[in-house]
Amino acid sequence: MSEQTKSKPLIRLENVSKSYDGGKTYAIQNFNLTINQGDFVALLGPSGCGKSTTLMLLCGLYRPTEGNIYFGDRLVNNVEPKNRNIGMVFQSYALYPHLSVYENIAFPIRQQKGVPKNELDRRVREVAEMVKITELLDRMPGQLSGGQQQRVAMCRALVKNPNILLLDEPMSNLDARLKLEIRDEIKKLQADLGLTSIIVTHDQDEAMAISNKIAVIDDGIVQQYADPNSLYDMPKNLFVASFIGSPPMNFLEGEVEVFGDKVKFKNDQDDISLPLAMVDVDRLTSSKVTLGARPHHFIFYDDQDVPGNTVRVHVEYVEPLGKELLLKCHSGTTPVRILSPLTDREFEGKDIRVGLQRSMINIFDSETGENITIR
Amino acid sequence: MKQPTIAEIDRKEDRKARRRSKRFPFMLMSPFFVLTGLFVIVPILIMFVMSFTDMGLTLEWNFIGFKTYARLFADPALKTIILRTFIFVILGTICSVLSSIFITVITTFYLDTIYRKENAGIIFRIIWLLPSLTPSVVYAFIWNYVFGPTDYHLMNIVRSWFGLEPITWFALYPQQILFLAVVITSASSSIILFSAAVRQIPLHIIQAARVDGASPLYICRKIVLPYLRWPITQKTLWSVLIYFCTYEIIFLLTKGGPAGKTTTFAYYVYQNAFNLKKFGMGAALAVVLVAMSALLGLLVLRVFKVNEQLQDPRMDI
């Protein structure tokens, strides 16, 4: 938190909209985002949500249709990419195929007039060393593996000492193990250099692991902009709740009634009473709500000793995940996934009652999709 | 009789299937083989044999060994024609390749990729395609209209605007006009090839270069031109071979004149064989033409280091 108070906003997007067809449809609309110096921000969303458009607007390859983009106090709407001092890593790496690795990395420096040869050489080698590709400098890009190409692309983005680093799905073409490795390296590099970075990704694990702030985007709108933990614990609406977390959050539809200092959640299957202080009843537009509970927020009881406030589920089958069990169940017709600690108990094909960790669940208004839980 | 075992039957079937699958591609290609053999290979062989005769109007196969070749090289006019042909081929190839690179870069790279004016680029390219799409007779007719000798031909009309007298263009500048006509057609046809190559460049690479601060000219030099290396090689080779054989546009525009000024080797072959009906001589000249173009073609392959290009892993991502 002290970090945030210290740092000042570096990038501001104010009501930015971008349309490719003259205003008929918008890739992003009324987009607002403030990124502080030193932040590592992930733009997370399903494909086609406008996250790549946002990155293109930031690097200056696209111009906003409406709204303003500021770098510090400078309005950059119409500033050419080359004058923005940004480094960018593309999804396809976009290495120049006819230039050697060395020349690829030297390319941005060669565009800065008047850099002497030995200075250029020193900077290329320095950054190559940092990313550990010194031995590849003489190769051609076509001779490199995906991971090596990715590193070269990183070098090329970093060599000009950019103010901002933009990463467009930089790891989507790597295999799972390499992904983890590169992810750690990028995170470490970013922290060491204190470089303000923005990563576009559709992989929520990647976003959670690498960034200190995540903007969840859907339909060209920022759904929620927060640090990974609050995004996970207090998703602002149903979209964010369903998008973040794997296995995803379970949703039970029902209605609420207020009884004194309790709120009763009710559907065909179950009755669950919650403390009134937990639900912001003033924001309810109707009595219809959706109860969201993450798979590991369920409590198991012995068959004999089941208290109230439980959900009755039918376990279809059990998937052993090694360290725990994933129960695939149904509550009525709604699919429910529950994580259980390893146990000898037979679940498969049985009806069981499970409790909820009530302090961890979220209540959403079914009409608006907004989270109306109070913590 | 002993029944064959299942293993034997399998082996037999396998052999049969393999033979069939080996034959199949040749069966598919057989029309090609027959047609090429009949209309290309056999005539070439006949022509080669014919070059050792002094066949004339009577079409007699009268073998005289290398005498036709001796006579051919003794002809003092031939030296001028060969020199003229080489200048025509080399200069024509250079001009047409360079101009088509230039036009491609302007229309496909600058207009389409950098300025995002796709429609302007397409319209410009279509206009540039017209010369190579026009049948050569029509094309020659247009050039005849433009550079005709009377008051009513286009260039003379233009001259009249400046109060100048009409001139006989084809008599004064036959080589220049012919050269222009040939280069424009050839440049026009290669624009398709080059544009396709430019369009193949992944957009991300050009975007990356722009983020890196490269100017369009620099991107053009360091990224676009290397991508064009292979099509440029192809086009240069093709141009060399085509220019050696150019004769119909000469026939339609100048008939090799005036005073033989526009007679290239190919047209000389045509004159000998079909105007003078010296078929033996024509065949010998044609063999020389093939030898010359093959030589220059091989030189092109060497200059462009085609072996290297073929070995190179051409990275397309």
Interface residues (C-beta under 8 A of the other chain):
Chain A: C59 G60 L61 P81 K82 I86 G87 M88 F90 Q91 S92 Y93 A94 L95 Y96 P97 H98 L99 F107 P108 Q111 Q112 M140 P141 G142 Q143 R156 K160
Chain B: P202 H204 I205 Q207 A208 A209 R210 V211 D212 G213 A214 S215 Y218 K222 I223 P226 Y227 P313 R314 M315 I317
